[in-house]
Amino acid sequence: MQPHDIKAWKASLRKELLAKRQSVSATDRRVWNAAITQHLLDGFPQLTDKTIGIYWPYQGEFDPRHALRHLRARGARSALPEVVQKAAPLQFRHWQPGVAMIQGVYDIPVPAATDIVVPQALIMPPVGFDAAGYRLGYGGGFYDRTLASLTPRPLTIGVAYELSRLPTIHPQDFDLPMDYVVTERGIFPTKA
């Protein structure tokens, strides 16, 4: 596929996957979220002493806040991303329940005036993903730019439902793979 074909294909696929994800029943979503949360807690004990970048759930994504509640009780710290400007890396602000929030880009809540931190691990929300760990996101490139800007690179864990699994996302030079993908079916190290 040529780059312009890939861009159109990704836009169409993104729309299709978002519709599928948003059509998941409340019952299935609860069951799948509980399974993913348990996989994160059981499979990544190294997260308990890390600063973990998560995200505020949007458009039917897995909700990572439940896993973070348990990880914070074991010593982890959590942070939420903030879009600083278009075509720039994300910055992460310390977050815990009760922190004052403001509406950020896309009306996604962002901590108001908390410390900026550098995450040692990122729990990331792909719209779609493949076995090599490449992520189809929302199209802004924020996570790829963020990963490219961080040294050392944080541990990257994609969390998604199996319905988001793809044979390939046709990665481009700027796409960076995740280290693991966690779904309701288990933990999958990537093949990148």
Buried (B, 14 or more C-beta within 10 A) or exposed (E): EEEEEBBEEBEEBBEEBBEBBEEBEEEEBEEBBEBBBBBBBEBBEEBBEBBBBBBBBEEBBBBBBBBBBBBBEEEBBBBBBBBEEEEEBBBBBBBBEEBEBEEBBEEBBBBEEBEEBBBBBBBBBBBBBBBBBBBBBBEBBBBBBBBEEBEEEBBBBBBBBEBBBBEEBBBEEEBBBBBBBBBBEEBBEBEB
